[in-house]
Amino acid sequence: MLQGATDAQGRRLHLTELPGPDRERIRGRDMGSAFLSSYTNYYTANGAVIMPQFGHAEADAEAYGILQAAYPGRTVVQLDIDSIASGGGGIHCATQSQPAVPPAL
């Protein structure tokens, strides 16, 4: 569906496929159905990409390589996020900024 999509200027989108780990081979397999085992929930920072690592060595390495190729000027760092993922969240979810509350008048 996205393969033929374009941006507002009519340019085709560049898609990067990022497969998920085998849920039977990850550390969090016993943490329930809410466990988010997705490499797409990563955070892009200045000079770095912070991505999840789930303990499925082959899938972790493949996802790492894909993101390193997609962000060649940044250091890719994998983190064990089992405690966040057990609640259905990921790195990107946990790093979102909160809007400032306007001061009371």
Backbone atoms as SQL, in Angstrom:
CREATE TABLE atoms (id INTEGER PRIMARY KEY, chain TEXT, resi INTEGER, resn TEXT, atom TEXT, x REAL, y REAL, z REAL);
INSERT INTO atoms VALUES
  (1, 'A', 1, 'MET', 'N', 0.811, -1.182, 0.000),
  (2, 'A', 1, 'MET', 'CA', 0.000, 0.000, 0.000),
  (3, 'A', 1, 'MET', 'C', 0.866, 1.263, 0.000),
  (4, 'A', 2, 'LEU', 'N', 1.881, 1.312, 0.831),
  (5, 'A', 2, 'LEU', 'CA', 2.749, 2.489, 0.868),
  (6, 'A', 2, 'LEU', 'C', 3.735, 2.545, -0.296),
  (7, 'A', 3, 'GLN', 'N', 3.961, 1.415, -0.963),
  (8, 'A', 3, 'GLN', 'CA', 4.944, 1.381, -2.043),
  (9, 'A', 3, 'GLN', 'C', 4.653, 2.423, -3.113),
  (10, 'A', 4, 'GLY', 'N', 3.409, 2.751, -3.372),
  (11, 'A', 4, 'GLY', 'CA', 3.054, 3.734, -4.392),
  (12, 'A', 4, 'GLY', 'C', 2.743, 5.106, -3.829),
  (13, 'A', 5, 'ALA', 'N', 2.905, 5.289, -2.518),
  (14, 'A', 5, 'ALA', 'CA', 2.563, 6.563, -1.881),
  (15, 'A', 5, 'ALA', 'C', 3.586, 7.642, -2.191),
  (16, 'A', 6, 'THR', 'N', 3.118, 8.886, -2.155),
  (17, 'A', 6, 'THR', 'CA', 3.994, 10.042, -2.378),
  (18, 'A', 6, 'THR', 'C', 3.798, 11.060, -1.270),
  (19, 'A', 7, 'ASP', 'N', 4.744, 11.982, -1.149),
  (20, 'A', 7, 'ASP', 'CA', 4.612, 13.068, -0.187),
  (21, 'A', 7, 'ASP', 'C', 3.817, 14.210, -0.821),
  (22, 'A', 8, 'ALA', 'N', 3.688, 15.317, -0.114),
  (23, 'A', 8, 'ALA', 'CA', 2.886, 16.444, -0.589),
  (24, 'A', 8, 'ALA', 'C', 3.424, 17.047, -1.888),
  (25, 'A', 9, 'GLN', 'N', 4.715, 16.857, -2.183),
  (26, 'A', 9, 'GLN', 'CA', 5.299, 17.360, -3.426),
  (27, 'A', 9, 'GLN', 'C', 5.289, 16.311, -4.542),
  (28, 'A', 10, 'GLY', 'N', 4.663, 15.169, -4.301),
  (29, 'A', 10, 'GLY', 'CA', 4.564, 14.138, -5.320),
  (30, 'A', 10, 'GLY', 'C', 5.759, 13.208, -5.410),
  (31, 'A', 11, 'ARG', 'N', 6.706, 13.328, -4.478),
  (32, 'A', 11, 'ARG', 'CA', 7.878, 12.447, -4.480),
  (33, 'A', 11, 'ARG', 'C', 7.510, 11.114, -3.840),
  (34, 'A', 12, 'ARG', 'N', 8.002, 10.032, -4.446),
  (35, 'A', 12, 'ARG', 'CA', 7.750, 8.701, -3.883),
  (36, 'A', 12, 'ARG', 'C', 8.441, 8.567, -2.531),
  (37, 'A', 13, 'LEU', 'N', 7.788, 7.873, -1.630),
  (38, 'A', 13, 'LEU', 'CA', 8.364, 7.626, -0.317),
  (39, 'A', 13, 'LEU', 'C', 9.444, 6.553, -0.410),
  (40, 'A', 14, 'HIS', 'N', 10.494, 6.707, 0.391),
  (41, 'A', 14, 'HIS', 'CA', 11.527, 5.681, 0.499),
  (42, 'A', 14, 'HIS', 'C', 11.168, 4.827, 1.711),
  (43, 'A', 15, 'LEU', 'N', 10.916, 3.557, 1.481),
  (44, 'A', 15, 'LEU', 'CA', 10.510, 2.657, 2.557),
  (45, 'A', 15, 'LEU', 'C', 11.657, 1.739, 2.961),
  (46, 'A', 16, 'THR', 'N', 11.801, 1.544, 4.250),
  (47, 'A', 16, 'THR', 'CA', 12.780, 0.608, 4.790),
  (48, 'A', 16, 'THR', 'C', 12.024, -0.421, 5.603),
  (49, 'A', 17, 'GLU', 'N', 12.121, -1.673, 5.209),
  (50, 'A', 17, 'GLU', 'CA', 11.441, -2.739, 5.955),
  (51, 'A', 17, 'GLU', 'C', 12.290, -3.134, 7.153),
  (52, 'A', 18, 'LEU', 'N', 11.635, -3.233, 8.287),
  (53, 'A', 18, 'LEU', 'CA', 12.302, -3.592, 9.530),
  (54, 'A', 18, 'LEU', 'C', 11.525, -4.743, 10.162),
  (55, 'A', 19, 'PRO', 'N', 11.992, -5.980, 9.972),
  (56, 'A', 19, 'PRO', 'CA', 11.247, -7.135, 10.495),
  (57, 'A', 19, 'PRO', 'C', 11.263, -7.177, 12.016),
  (58, 'A', 20, 'GLY', 'N', 10.334, -7.914, 12.572),
  (59, 'A', 20, 'GLY', 'CA', 10.271, -8.083, 14.021),
  (60, 'A', 20, 'GLY', 'C', 10.940, -9.371, 14.450),
  (61, 'A', 21, 'PRO', 'N', 11.212, -9.511, 15.737),
  (62, 'A', 21, 'PRO', 'CA', 11.804, -10.752, 16.244),
  (63, 'A', 21, 'PRO', 'C', 10.752, -11.842, 16.354),
  (64, 'A', 22, 'ASP', 'N', 11.188, -13.069, 16.420),
  (65, 'A', 22, 'ASP', 'CA', 10.311, -14.212, 16.646),
  (66, 'A', 22, 'ASP', 'C', 9.897, -14.183, 18.119),
  (67, 'A', 23, 'ARG', 'N', 8.621, -14.007, 18.393),
  (68, 'A', 23, 'ARG', 'CA', 8.155, -13.889, 19.783),
  (69, 'A', 23, 'ARG', 'C', 8.443, -15.138, 20.614),
  (70, 'A', 24, 'GLU', 'N', 8.686, -16.260, 19.969),
  (71, 'A', 24, 'GLU', 'CA', 9.016, -17.490, 20.707),
  (72, 'A', 24, 'GLU', 'C', 10.486, -17.515, 21.128),
  (73, 'A', 25, 'ARG', 'N', 11.294, -16.578, 20.615),
  (74, 'A', 25, 'ARG', 'CA', 12.733, -16.607, 20.900),
  (75, 'A', 25, 'ARG', 'C', 13.214, -15.372, 21.659),
  (76, 'A', 26, 'ILE', 'N', 12.295, -14.519, 22.122),
  (77, 'A', 26, 'ILE', 'CA', 12.693, -13.314, 22.840),
  (78, 'A', 26, 'ILE', 'C', 12.610, -13.525, 24.347),
  (79, 'A', 27, 'ARG', 'N', 13.294, -12.666, 25.081),
  (80, 'A', 27, 'ARG', 'CA', 13.246, -12.747, 26.547),
  (81, 'A', 27, 'ARG', 'C', 11.834, -12.506, 27.076),
  (82, 'A', 28, 'GLY', 'N', 11.096, -11.574, 26.495),
  (83, 'A', 28, 'GLY', 'CA', 9.800, -11.159, 27.024),
  (84, 'A', 28, 'GLY', 'C', 8.627, -12.034, 26.650),
  (85, 'A', 29, 'ARG', 'N', 8.885, -13.212, 26.116),
  (86, 'A', 29, 'ARG', 'CA', 7.786, -14.066, 25.622),
  (87, 'A', 29, 'ARG', 'C', 6.795, -14.443, 26.715),
  (88, 'A', 30, 'ASP', 'N', 7.210, -14.406, 27.981),
  (89, 'A', 30, 'ASP', 'CA', 6.318, -14.773, 29.082),
  (90, 'A', 30, 'ASP', 'C', 5.702, -13.558, 29.769),
  (91, 'A', 31, 'MET', 'N', 5.833, -12.398, 29.150),
  (92, 'A', 31, 'MET', 'CA', 5.350, -11.173, 29.782),
  (93, 'A', 31, 'MET', 'C', 3.949, -10.761, 29.329),
  (94, 'A', 32, 'GLY', 'N', 3.268, -11.606, 28.618),
  (95, 'A', 32, 'GLY', 'CA', 1.890, -11.329, 28.245),
  (96, 'A', 32, 'GLY', 'C', 1.726, -10.753, 26.860),
  (97, 'A', 33, 'SER', 'N', 0.469, -10.657, 26.456),
  (98, 'A', 33, 'SER', 'CA', 0.162, -10.215, 25.093),
  (99, 'A', 33, 'SER', 'C', 0.425, -8.736, 24.874),
  (100, 'A', 34, 'ALA', 'N', 0.525, -7.935, 25.928),
  (101, 'A', 34, 'ALA', 'CA', 0.787, -6.504, 25.774),
  (102, 'A', 34, 'ALA', 'C', 2.258, -6.213, 25.448),
  (103, 'A', 35, 'PHE', 'N', 3.136, -7.202, 25.612),
  (104, 'A', 35, 'PHE', 'CA', 4.569, -7.001, 25.386),
  (105, 'A', 35, 'PHE', 'C', 4.817, -6.541, 23.952),
  (106, 'A', 36, 'LEU', 'N', 5.413, -5.365, 23.802),
  (107, 'A', 36, 'LEU', 'CA', 5.673, -4.782, 22.483),
  (108, 'A', 36, 'LEU', 'C', 7.050, -5.208, 21.994),
  (109, 'A', 37, 'SER', 'N', 7.080, -6.148, 21.074),
  (110, 'A', 37, 'SER', 'CA', 8.363, -6.617, 20.521),
  (111, 'A', 37, 'SER', 'C', 8.511, -6.090, 19.101),
  (112, 'A', 38, 'SER', 'N', 8.781, -4.801, 18.994),
  (113, 'A', 38, 'SER', 'CA', 8.907, -4.171, 17.690),
  (114, 'A', 38, 'SER', 'C', 10.158, -3.300, 17.651),
  (115, 'A', 39, 'TYR', 'N', 10.968, -3.497, 16.620),
  (116, 'A', 39, 'TYR', 'CA', 12.158, -2.667, 16.455),
  (117, 'A', 39, 'TYR', 'C', 11.813, -1.283, 15.931),
  (118, 'A', 40, 'THR', 'N', 10.605, -1.104, 15.397),
  (119, 'A', 40, 'THR', 'CA', 10.242, 0.197, 14.833),
  (120, 'A', 40, 'THR', 'C', 10.031, 1.256, 15.904),
  (121, 'A', 41, 'ASN', 'N', 9.914, 0.870, 17.130),
  (122, 'A', 41, 'ASN', 'CA', 9.714, 1.823, 18.215),
  (123, 'A', 41, 'ASN', 'C', 11.081, 2.217, 18.769),
  (124, 'A', 42, 'TYR', 'N', 11.827, 2.966, 17.961),
  (125, 'A', 42, 'TYR', 'CA', 13.165, 3.430, 18.348),
  (126, 'A', 42, 'TYR', 'C', 13.167, 4.944, 18.415),
  (127, 'A', 43, 'TYR', 'N', 14.251, 5.507, 18.934),
  (128, 'A', 43, 'TYR', 'CA', 14.372, 6.952, 19.090),
  (129, 'A', 43, 'TYR', 'C', 15.600, 7.441, 18.336),
  (130, 'A', 44, 'THR', 'N', 15.410, 8.478, 17.542),
  (131, 'A', 44, 'THR', 'CA', 16.517, 9.084, 16.808),
  (132, 'A', 44, 'THR', 'C', 16.951, 10.337, 17.556),
  (133, 'A', 45, 'ALA', 'N', 18.190, 10.361, 17.990),
  (134, 'A', 45, 'ALA', 'CA', 18.748, 11.497, 18.715),
  (135, 'A', 45, 'ALA', 'C', 19.876, 12.114, 17.888),
  (136, 'A', 46, 'ASN', 'N', 20.388, 13.234, 18.345),
  (137, 'A', 46, 'ASN', 'CA', 21.543, 13.840, 17.668),
  (138, 'A', 46, 'ASN', 'C', 22.720, 12.878, 17.751),
  (139, 'A', 47, 'GLY', 'N', 23.135, 12.350, 16.614),
  (140, 'A', 47, 'GLY', 'CA', 24.301, 11.483, 16.560),
  (141, 'A', 47, 'GLY', 'C', 24.066, 10.040, 16.957),
  (142, 'A', 48, 'ALA', 'N', 22.821, 9.679, 17.291),
  (143, 'A', 48, 'ALA', 'CA', 22.571, 8.311, 17.745),
  (144, 'A', 48, 'ALA', 'C', 21.168, 7.838, 17.392),
  (145, 'A', 49, 'VAL', 'N', 21.016, 6.535, 17.395),
  (146, 'A', 49, 'VAL', 'CA', 19.710, 5.884, 17.297),
  (147, 'A', 49, 'VAL', 'C', 19.658, 4.907, 18.459),
  (148, 'A', 50, 'ILE', 'N', 18.639, 5.035, 19.301),
  (149, 'A', 50, 'ILE', 'CA', 18.473, 4.147, 20.443),
  (150, 'A', 50, 'ILE', 'C', 17.354, 3.181, 20.070),
  (151, 'A', 51, 'MET', 'N', 17.696, 1.889, 20.031),
  (152, 'A', 51, 'MET', 'CA', 16.739, 0.884, 19.562),
  (153, 'A', 51, 'MET', 'C', 16.623, -0.254, 20.554),
  (154, 'A', 52, 'PRO', 'N', 15.506, -0.991, 20.518),
  (155, 'A', 52, 'PRO', 'CA', 15.339, -2.117, 21.425),
  (156, 'A', 52, 'PRO', 'C', 16.166, -3.328, 21.038),
  (157, 'A', 53, 'GLN', 'N', 16.392, -4.153, 22.023),
  (158, 'A', 53, 'GLN', 'CA', 17.083, -5.435, 21.854),
  (159, 'A', 53, 'GLN', 'C', 16.285, -6.435, 22.668),
  (160, 'A', 54, 'PHE', 'N', 15.861, -7.537, 22.031),
  (161, 'A', 54, 'PHE', 'CA', 14.930, -8.464, 22.672),
  (162, 'A', 54, 'PHE', 'C', 15.520, -9.822, 23.034),
  (163, 'A', 55, 'GLY', 'N', 16.779, -10.064, 22.762),
  (164, 'A', 55, 'GLY', 'CA', 17.382, -11.342, 23.123),
  (165, 'A', 55, 'GLY', 'C', 17.265, -12.417, 22.063),
  (166, 'A', 56, 'HIS', 'N', 16.689, -12.118, 20.922),
  (167, 'A', 56, 'HIS', 'CA', 16.687, -13.029, 19.771),
  (168, 'A', 56, 'HIS', 'C', 17.861, -12.560, 18.920),
  (169, 'A', 57, 'ALA', 'N', 19.018, -13.173, 19.127),
  (170, 'A', 57, 'ALA', 'CA', 20.293, -12.678, 18.601),
  (171, 'A', 57, 'ALA', 'C', 20.271, -12.385, 17.105),
  (172, 'A', 58, 'GLU', 'N', 19.743, -13.296, 16.307),
  (173, 'A', 58, 'GLU', 'CA', 19.750, -13.094, 14.854),
  (174, 'A', 58, 'GLU', 'C', 18.884, -11.902, 14.458),
  (175, 'A', 59, 'ALA', 'N', 17.670, -11.810, 15.029),
  (176, 'A', 59, 'ALA', 'CA', 16.762, -10.709, 14.703),
  (177, 'A', 59, 'ALA', 'C', 17.309, -9.383, 15.226),
  (178, 'A', 60, 'ASP', 'N', 17.889, -9.392, 16.440),
  (179, 'A', 60, 'ASP', 'CA', 18.488, -8.179, 16.991),
  (180, 'A', 60, 'ASP', 'C', 19.598, -7.665, 16.078),
  (181, 'A', 61, 'ALA', 'N', 20.431, -8.573, 15.594),
  (182, 'A', 61, 'ALA', 'CA', 21.544, -8.193, 14.716),
  (183, 'A', 61, 'ALA', 'C', 21.040, -7.697, 13.363),
  (184, 'A', 62, 'GLU', 'N', 20.020, -8.342, 12.822),
  (185, 'A', 62, 'GLU', 'CA', 19.475, -7.913, 11.528),
  (186, 'A', 62, 'GLU', 'C', 18.873, -6.512, 11.633),
  (187, 'A', 63, 'ALA', 'N', 18.085, -6.265, 12.672),
  (188, 'A', 63, 'ALA', 'CA', 17.475, -4.949, 12.868),
  (189, 'A', 63, 'ALA', 'C', 18.549, -3.887, 13.091),
  (190, 'A', 64, 'TYR', 'N', 19.570, -4.225, 13.860),
  (191, 'A', 64, 'TYR', 'CA', 20.685, -3.309, 14.095),
  (192, 'A', 64, 'TYR', 'C', 21.333, -2.915, 12.760),
  (193, 'A', 65, 'GLY', 'N', 21.599, -3.898, 11.919),
  (194, 'A', 65, 'GLY', 'CA', 22.238, -3.627, 10.628),
  (195, 'A', 65, 'GLY', 'C', 21.383, -2.757, 9.726),
  (196, 'A', 66, 'ILE', 'N', 20.079, -2.996, 9.729),
  (197, 'A', 66, 'ILE', 'CA', 19.174, -2.195, 8.899),
  (198, 'A', 66, 'ILE', 'C', 19.160, -0.744, 9.367),
  (199, 'A', 67, 'LEU', 'N', 19.069, -0.538, 10.680),
  (200, 'A', 67, 'LEU', 'CA', 19.047, 0.835, 11.186),
  (201, 'A', 67, 'LEU', 'C', 20.403, 1.517, 11.025),
  (202, 'A', 68, 'GLN', 'N', 21.493, 0.782, 11.178),
  (203, 'A', 68, 'GLN', 'CA', 22.815, 1.374, 10.968),
  (204, 'A', 68, 'GLN', 'C', 22.954, 1.830, 9.520),
  (205, 'A', 69, 'ALA', 'N', 22.445, 1.046, 8.571),
  (206, 'A', 69, 'ALA', 'CA', 22.494, 1.434, 7.160),
  (207, 'A', 69, 'ALA', 'C', 21.580, 2.624, 6.880),
  (208, 'A', 70, 'ALA', 'N', 20.451, 2.698, 7.572),
  (209, 'A', 70, 'ALA', 'CA', 19.508, 3.795, 7.363),
  (210, 'A', 70, 'ALA', 'C', 19.991, 5.103, 7.975),
  (211, 'A', 71, 'TYR', 'N', 20.844, 5.013, 9.006),
  (212, 'A', 71, 'TYR', 'CA', 21.372, 6.195, 9.700),
  (213, 'A', 71, 'TYR', 'C', 22.894, 6.107, 9.750),
  (214, 'A', 72, 'PRO', 'N', 23.567, 6.220, 8.607),
  (215, 'A', 72, 'PRO', 'CA', 25.015, 5.977, 8.564),
  (216, 'A', 72, 'PRO', 'C', 25.866, 6.936, 9.390),
  (217, 'A', 73, 'GLY', 'N', 25.400, 8.116, 9.686),
  (218, 'A', 73, 'GLY', 'CA', 26.199, 9.059, 10.458),
  (219, 'A', 73, 'GLY', 'C', 25.947, 9.007, 11.949),
  (220, 'A', 74, 'ARG', 'N', 25.178, 8.028, 12.392),
  (221, 'A', 74, 'ARG', 'CA', 24.818, 7.955, 13.808),
  (222, 'A', 74, 'ARG', 'C', 25.263, 6.630, 14.422),
  (223, 'A', 75, 'THR', 'N', 25.486, 6.644, 15.702),
  (224, 'A', 75, 'THR', 'CA', 25.805, 5.435, 16.452),
  (225, 'A', 75, 'THR', 'C', 24.499, 4.768, 16.845),
  (226, 'A', 76, 'VAL', 'N', 24.353, 3.497, 16.522),
  (227, 'A', 76, 'VAL', 'CA', 23.156, 2.752, 16.899),
  (228, 'A', 76, 'VAL', 'C', 23.452, 2.004, 18.195),
  (229, 'A', 77, 'VAL', 'N', 22.579, 2.193, 19.184),
  (230, 'A', 77, 'VAL', 'CA', 22.732, 1.570, 20.498),
  (231, 'A', 77, 'VAL', 'C', 21.491, 0.740, 20.776),
  (232, 'A', 78, 'GLN', 'N', 21.686, -0.537, 21.126),
  (233, 'A', 78, 'GLN', 'CA', 20.575, -1.412, 21.473),
  (234, 'A', 78, 'GLN', 'C', 20.458, -1.520, 22.986),
  (235, 'A', 79, 'LEU', 'N', 19.223, -1.445, 23.481),
  (236, 'A', 79, 'LEU', 'CA', 18.962, -1.544, 24.910),
  (237, 'A', 79, 'LEU', 'C', 17.911, -2.606, 25.195),
  (238, 'A', 80, 'ASP', 'N', 18.061, -3.285, 26.308),
  (239, 'A', 80, 'ASP', 'CA', 17.048, -4.210, 26.816),
  (240, 'A', 80, 'ASP', 'C', 15.910, -3.340, 27.351),
  (241, 'A', 81, 'ILE', 'N', 14.738, -3.422, 26.723),
  (242, 'A', 81, 'ILE', 'CA', 13.600, -2.600, 27.140),
  (243, 'A', 81, 'ILE', 'C', 12.459, -3.455, 27.691),
  (244, 'A', 82, 'ASP', 'N', 12.754, -4.640, 28.185),
  (245, 'A', 82, 'ASP', 'CA', 11.701, -5.555, 28.630),
  (246, 'A', 82, 'ASP', 'C', 10.727, -4.907, 29.607),
  (247, 'A', 83, 'SER', 'N', 11.207, -4.083, 30.540),
  (248, 'A', 83, 'SER', 'CA', 10.303, -3.487, 31.521),
  (249, 'A', 83, 'SER', 'C', 9.343, -2.495, 30.873),
  (250, 'A', 84, 'ILE', 'N', 9.794, -1.760, 29.868),
  (251, 'A', 84, 'ILE', 'CA', 8.914, -0.830, 29.149),
  (252, 'A', 84, 'ILE', 'C', 7.980, -1.619, 28.239),
  (253, 'A', 85, 'ALA', 'N', 8.530, -2.581, 27.502),
  (254, 'A', 85, 'ALA', 'CA', 7.756, -3.348, 26.532),
  (255, 'A', 85, 'ALA', 'C', 6.670, -4.190, 27.193),
  (256, 'A', 86, 'SER', 'N', 6.870, -4.586, 28.446),
  (257, 'A', 86, 'SER', 'CA', 5.859, -5.402, 29.128),
  (258, 'A', 86, 'SER', 'C', 4.562, -4.635, 29.334),
  (259, 'A', 87, 'GLY', 'N', 4.632, -3.324, 29.320),
  (260, 'A', 87, 'GLY', 'CA', 3.431, -2.499, 29.440),
  (261, 'A', 87, 'GLY', 'C', 2.881, -2.059, 28.101),
  (262, 'A', 88, 'GLY', 'N', 3.452, -2.569, 27.009),
  (263, 'A', 88, 'GLY', 'CA', 2.957, -2.235, 25.678),
  (264, 'A', 88, 'GLY', 'C', 3.631, -1.034, 25.050),
  (265, 'A', 89, 'GLY', 'N', 4.705, -0.535, 25.656),
  (266, 'A', 89, 'GLY', 'CA', 5.389, 0.634, 25.115),
  (267, 'A', 89, 'GLY', 'C', 6.767, 0.309, 24.603),
  (268, 'A', 90, 'GLY', 'N', 7.436, 1.329, 24.119),
  (269, 'A', 90, 'GLY', 'CA', 8.780, 1.178, 23.606),
  (270, 'A', 90, 'GLY', 'C', 9.582, 2.447, 23.833),
  (271, 'A', 91, 'ILE', 'N', 10.784, 2.475, 23.297),
  (272, 'A', 91, 'ILE', 'CA', 11.685, 3.607, 23.490),
  (273, 'A', 91, 'ILE', 'C', 11.076, 4.901, 22.967),
  (274, 'A', 92, 'HIS', 'N', 10.524, 4.865, 21.768),
  (275, 'A', 92, 'HIS', 'CA', 9.939, 6.076, 21.186),
  (276, 'A', 92, 'HIS', 'C', 8.790, 6.586, 22.053),
  (277, 'A', 93, 'CYS', 'N', 7.970, 5.672, 22.543),
  (278, 'A', 93, 'CYS', 'CA', 6.849, 6.062, 23.410),
  (279, 'A', 93, 'CYS', 'C', 7.351, 6.757, 24.674),
  (280, 'A', 94, 'ALA', 'N', 8.381, 6.205, 25.274),
  (281, 'A', 94, 'ALA', 'CA', 8.885, 6.700, 26.554),
  (282, 'A', 94, 'ALA', 'C', 9.665, 8.001, 26.434),
  (283, 'A', 95, 'THR', 'N', 10.045, 8.398, 25.236),
  (284, 'A', 95, 'THR', 'CA', 10.881, 9.594, 25.080),
  (285, 'A', 95, 'THR', 'C', 10.135, 10.782, 24.504),
  (286, 'A', 96, 'GLN', 'N', 8.841, 10.677, 24.342),
  (287, 'A', 96, 'GLN', 'CA', 8.093, 11.781, 23.760),
  (288, 'A', 96, 'GLN', 'C', 7.981, 12.932, 24.743),
  (289, 'A', 97, 'SER', 'N', 8.133, 14.128, 24.222),
  (290, 'A', 97, 'SER', 'CA', 8.091, 15.311, 25.062),
  (291, 'A', 97, 'SER', 'C', 6.662, 15.607, 25.506),
  (292, 'A', 98, 'GLN', 'N', 6.561, 16.289, 26.583),
  (293, 'A', 98, 'GLN', 'CA', 5.264, 16.716, 27.097),
  (294, 'A', 98, 'GLN', 'C', 5.117, 18.214, 26.823),
  (295, 'A', 99, 'PRO', 'N', 3.959, 18.632, 26.376),
  (296, 'A', 99, 'PRO', 'CA', 3.781, 20.059, 26.130),
  (297, 'A', 99, 'PRO', 'C', 3.808, 20.843, 27.439),
  (298, 'A', 100, 'ALA', 'N', 4.300, 22.052, 27.348),
  (299, 'A', 100, 'ALA', 'CA', 4.325, 22.916, 28.530),
  (300, 'A', 100, 'ALA', 'C', 2.903, 23.347, 28.862),
  (301, 'A', 101, 'VAL', 'N', 2.631, 23.434, 30.140),
  (302, 'A', 101, 'VAL', 'CA', 1.332, 23.920, 30.579),
  (303, 'A', 101, 'VAL', 'C', 1.421, 25.430, 30.691),
  (304, 'A', 102, 'PRO', 'N', 0.529, 26.136, 29.990),
  (305, 'A', 102, 'PRO', 'CA', 0.602, 27.603, 30.067),
  (306, 'A', 102, 'PRO', 'C', 0.374, 28.071, 31.503),
  (307, 'A', 103, 'PRO', 'N', 1.068, 29.114, 31.890),
  (308, 'A', 103, 'PRO', 'CA', 0.877, 29.628, 33.257),
  (309, 'A', 103, 'PRO', 'C', -0.547, 30.165, 33.430),
  (310, 'A', 104, 'ALA', 'N', -1.053, 30.032, 34.642),
  (311, 'A', 104, 'ALA', 'CA', -2.382, 30.553, 34.944),
  (312, 'A', 104, 'ALA', 'C', -2.355, 32.081, 34.883),
  (313, 'A', 105, 'LEU', 'N', -3.395, 32.637, 34.347),
  (314, 'A', 105, 'LEU', 'CA', -3.478, 34.111, 34.253),
  (315, 'A', 105, 'LEU', 'C', -4.044, 34.724, 35.487);
